[in-house]
Amino acid sequence: MIDWHGADGKPGDAAALFERVSQSIKVKKYSEALSELNAALEADPLLSEAYWRRASILRQQCRYEESEKSYNKFLEMKPGNSAAEKELAQLHQAKNALDSANNLFDSGDFTKALEYIEKVVLIFSPACSKAKFLKVRLLIATKDYSSAISEAGYVLKEDEDNLEALLLRGRAYYYLADHDIATRHYQKGLRLDPEHGELKKAYFGLKNLLKKTKSAEENASKGKLRLAVEEYKAALALDPNHSAHNVHLHLGLCKVLVKLGRGNDAVKSCTEVLDIDGDSVEALVQRGEAKLLVEDWEGAVADLKSAAEKSPQDMNIREALMRAEKSLKMSQRKDWYKILGVSKTAPVSEIKKAYKKLALQWHPDKNVDNREEAEAKFREIAAAYEILGDEDKRTRYDSGEDIDEMGMGAGGGGFNPFGGGGQQFTFHFEGGFPGGGFGGFQF
């Protein structure tokens, strides 16, 4: 005779017991359901179905060792029960999948681990807290922060004081750069347990990051640029994985480096921004300015043109693009100063002296073995002097005006030491060449 009692204190009835257990499971009151089953089994160890029901609840909670014992107890009493044998096989699958997921998480294969959790563990053990939290950690690791927030939120709906859910949901908000919401999650957890190691680390780590960021920005605005550079770098070092926040740190650092004239470093910092956010107009503009500093004219034009296309109404970007295009054009001109081997500030007397020396060196009559090369060089030297030896032309050239070649060397109306169409041309140096002789050359 059954002599155990139900929740109402009346003698137990198996059908009523299992109905209550089913209702408890529906509202996820697993502990109550287990207590009822345990009480029933203590009173009547031969109540076989109670072992099966208990095994199923324990499996759903991923309490696999306890669950397996209950399944085996039931199968001793009801050998060959195919439904119970199937559930026991599912238990083994879920247990192996959870072990595999943990190992994959530790080895960094987050996508595969997530597959095991979603497609096996939580199918056969839907109430498994360990699997749920591992899933949230995996979602954070794969940067699916919105899903991580949702999953941790489901746990908090059932248990608003769950410390691990508060930690992980706060961490997901943190990586979205929703720092205020992250802070509130951490603070609530620490009010419940002030000594919780992970919560303390997360909370004080965030406080330190925000403090460093504010200090860097304030020093940049005050013109303390070198100090700002060091503080931006220190802030970036705190959490290299925090892309949503670091994109702003990299941009701030890039701006400061441009102001300091550190072009190569600035290009690197702005590229970090664009690797995270390829549509950042400000990063494109700043990188364009940085490339101008390192004389990467084509790169500067490309960046500023891209920025202008994204923000066509911004006149400052258009002006910067015009500067870059002018610099590119100037870089493609012949450098007459370089051809004559003089500086851009050289006086006319120095230009004339350099010209005479080079003209003598490259005169075709003195270079019979390489006459074609000499004629080209001689023509180029003469063209350089035609511009730099004339004050007006030199001023126009220095200002960036496009006066290259001046119509020379193509048989046109400009200056050509070799003439055009086979005409004679007599070229005289004022005062002759150094050392006398060669008063003039006939071509």
N, C-alpha and C positions, 0 to 999 in steps of 0.2 A: 504493500500500500504506500502511496506517495504521502510523505508527512512534512514536506517543506512548505513554506508560506510565501505568498506573493507580496507585492508592495503594499496591499491593503490589509495585510495581516491574516487574511483568510487562507485556509489550506490551498496549496498550489494546484493549478490546472495547467497542463502542458500547452494546450492550445492558447490559453490566455497569456501564458508566459511568452510564447514565441510571437504573439501579436504585439505585446508590449516591447519586446526586443526589436521587432521590425520598425515600430514607431520611433523608438529611440535612435535607431540607425538613420532613419529618414531625416531627423533634425540634428544629426551628427553628434548625438550624446552617446558616444562610444563607451565611456567609462560607466555610465548607468547601465547600459546593455550588458557589459561584461560583469558587473556586480550581480545583476539578476541571474545571469547564467551560472556564475560561480556559486552563488547561494543554492541554486537548484541542484547543481552537481554534487555539492557537499552533502545535501540532504538525500539525493538519489543518484549515486554514481552510475546507475544503469540507464540514465536518460540519454541515450546515444545521440539524439539529434542536437542536444545542447552542446556536445563536443564539436559537432560540425559547425553550428552557429558561432561558437566561440572561436574556432579555427579561422572562419571566414573574416570575422571582425579583426582578429590579430593580423591576418594577412593584409587586410586593407590598410592597417596602421604600420605596415612593414616591420612588425615584431615577429620576424620570421622563425626564430628558434621555438618560441612559445607556440606559434601557429602550427608548426610542423608536428609538434608533440600532440596537439589536439586532433589534427587530421589523422595521425597514426592511431590514436586511441579510438577514434570513430571507426576507422577501417578495420581495427581488431574486432570491433563489435559487429560491423557490417562489411565484411570482406567483399571486394569486387564491386563496390559501389562506384560506377563509372563517373558520376558527377563529382564526387569527392576526390577521386583519383585525378580528374582533370584539373580541379582547383589546386591540388597539391603540386601538379606539374607546373601550373601557372606561378605558384609560389616560388618554385626553384628558378623559373625564368626571371621573375622579378628580382629575386635576391642576386642572381648572377649579373643582371643588368645594372642594378644599383652599385654593386662592387666595381663593375667595368666603368660606369660613369664616374665614380670617384677617382679611379686610376687615370682615366682620360683627362679629367679636370686637372689633376696634379701634373700631368705631362703636357698640358696646354692644348689638347685637341678638344676645344670647347664645343664645336659644332657636332661632332660625333657623340660626345657625352650628352648633349641636349637631346639628341635623337633617342638615345637609350632611355632617358628619363621620360620623355613625352610619349614615346610609342610603346614602351614596355612597362616601366615601373609604375607610372601614374595610371596606367590602364588597369593593372591588376591590384595596385595598392593606392587607390585615389585619396586615402586619408593619411598618406605617409608624409609627415612633417619634414623629415630629413630630405626626402626627394623634392618637396616643394621649395625648400630653402636652397638646395643645390641648384634647382632650376633657376631661381632668381639670381644666384651668383653667376651662373652660366650666361644668363641674359645680359647681365652687366658686363661680363667678360667679352661678349660678342657685340657690345655697344648698342644693344636693343633696350635702351633705358626706359622707354614708354611701356613696353611689355613688362619689364621688371617692376615698375611702379604699380601696374595693374595686379600682377601676381602677388606682390607683397601686400597690396591693399585687400585682397580677398582674405588673407590670413588675419589682418587687423580687424576686419569686419566681424570675424568670429572671436577674436581675442585682441582687444585694442591695446593691451599692455604687453604684447609679445615683443620682447627686446630684440630678437634677431630680425623680426619683420620691420621694426622701427629703424634698426641699423641699416638694413639693406635698402629699404625704401628711401631713407635719407641719402644713402650713397648714390642711388640712381638719380635723385634730384640734383645732387652735387655735380655729377658728371654732365647734367644738362645746364649747369651754371645757374640753377635756381637755388642760390645759396641761402636765401632766407628760409625757404621751405625745408631745405636740408637741415639747417640749424635747429628749426623747431622739432624735427624728428629726433635729432641727437639729444636735445635738451630734455624732451619728454622721457627718453630712455634713461638718461642720467639721473632724472628725478626719481625714477623707479629703482635704479641701481647705480649709485654714484661711483662705484668702483669697477664698473664694467669696462674691461680693457679695450676692446675694439671701439666701443662708443666714445671713450675718452680720447683715444688716438684720432678718431675721425673728427670729433668736435674741435679739439685743440689744433689739429692740422689745418682745418678750414679757417679757424681764427687767425692763425699765423700767415696763411696764404693771403687773406684779405688785408692784413696789416702790412705785409711786404708790398702788395700791389698798390695800396694807397700811398705808401711812402715813396715808391718809384714815381708814381704819377705826380705827386706834389713836388718832388725835386725837379722833374722835367718841366713843370709849369713855372718853377722859380728860376729856371735857367741853370740849375746845378746838374749839367748834363752828364759829366763823368760819374758822379755819384748815382744818378738815375740809371745809367747803364749797368752798374754793379748790382743795383737793387732789382732791376728787371731780370737780370740773369739769376739772381738768388731766388726770386719768386718762381721762375721757370724750372729751377732745379727741384723744387719741392714736390711736384707731381707732373712728370713728363707726359703722363697719359691723359691729363685733364685738357683735352683739345678745345672744348667749348670756352674755357677761360684763357688758355694759353694763346689762342688766336689773338686776343686783345693784348696780351703781354708782348708777343712777338711784334705786333704792329707798333705798339708804343716804343719798343726798343729800336725798331727800324727807323722811326721818325727821329729819335734822338741821335742815332748814328749818322743819319743824313745831315743833320745840323752840325755834327762834329766833323763832317767831311770824310768819314770812314766808309767809303763806297763799297768795298768788297764785303765788309761785315754787314752793312745795311742790305745789300742784295740778298745775302744769306737769310737774314731775319725776315725780310718781306716774302721771300720764297717759302719760308715756313708757314706764313699766313696763307699764302695762295695754295699750298698743299692741303690745308685744312678747308679753306673757303676760296674756291677758284673764282668766285664772282665778286670778291672784295675790290671795289673801285679804288678805295683809298690805298690799299696795298699795291695795286698796279701803278698808281701815280707815284707813290713813294719809291717803288722799285725802279720806275723810269728815271726819277731824279737821281737815285743811287747809281744807275748805269751811266748817267751823264758824268758823274764824278769819276768813274773808272774808264771813261771814253769808249764805252760800248754803245756807240751811236745807234747802230741798227737795233740793238736790244731795247734801248730807251724809246725809240720811235715805236717799236712793236707794242711795248707795254702801254705807252701813253695813247696810242691809237686805239687799243682795246678799251682803255678807260674812257676815252672820248665816245666810243660807240655805245658803251653802257650808260653814259651820262652826258648825252649830247647838248644839254643846256648849260653845262658848267663851263663858263668862260675861262676860268683859271686853268682847267685841264687843256682847253684849246690853245691857250697861250703857251703852256708848257710843251705841248706837242709841236707848236711852231718853232720853239727854241730848239727842240731836239732835231726836227727836220732840217733846220738851218745848220746845226752842228754836224749832222750827217753829211749834208751837201758840202760843207766846208772841208770835212775830212776826206772827201773824195776828190777834191781839187788837188792840183799839183802844189806841193809846198815849195814855193820859189826860194824861201829863206834856206830850206834844207838843201836845195839844189846848189845854191851858192855857198853853203856852209857857214852862214852867218846867223846871228840871233835876230829875233823880231825887233829888238831895240837898237840894232846896229845903225850907226850914222851913215850918211851917203858915202863918205870917204872910204869907209870900211867895205861897203858894198861894191864900190868901184874897184877897189884893190883886189877883192876876192874874184870879181869878174875877170879882170885882166889876167890874173894868175891861172884861172881855170880855162879861159879862152886860149891862152898860149899852150897849156898842157894838152888840150883836146883839139887843137887845130888839125884839120884833116891832113895837111901837108906834112905834119910831124907824126902822123899815125898811118903810114901807108899800108901797114900790115893789117890794120883793123879799121879801114877807112869808113865803112858803113856805120860802125858803132861810134866812131869819132864824130862823124857828121851829125848823128842824132844827138850826141852829147853837146856838141858845139851849138846846135840849134836851140837846145833846151836852155843852155847857159845864156845865150843871147836873149831868149824870151824872158828869162828871169830878170835879166838886167833891164830889159825894156819896161818891165812893170816896176821893179823896185828902185830903179834909177830915176824914175819919174815921180815927183812928189804927189801929184794928183792921183795917178794910177795906183801908187802904193797905198794911199789913204783909202781909196775905194776898195782895194783888195783886202786891207786890214779890217775894214768894216763888214766884210763878208759879201761884198758885191761880186756877182759872177762875171769876172772879166778875164778868166783863164784863157790862155792862148792868144787873145786879142786878134784873132784872125790870122795868126802866124802859122807858117809851116805848111800851108796848103795852097801856095801860089796865089793867095788873095791879096787884098790891098794893104795888109798889115806888114809888120816888120819881119823880114826873112833874110838872114845873112847869106843864103845861097841863091836868092832871087827866085824868079819863076819863069818858066818857058825858055830856059837856056839863056836868060839875060845876064849881062855882066853885072857884078856887084862888087864895089870896092869898099872894104871895111878898114877903117883907120882907128887905131887907139890914139887918144890924146896924149901927145908927148912920146909916143912909141912904146914898145914893150920895155920892161925893165932890162937893163943891160944893153940897150941899143939894138939896132937892126930891126928887121921886119916892120918897116915903117907902114906897110899896108899889104893887104893880101888880095890877089885877084881871084875871082871865081867865075 
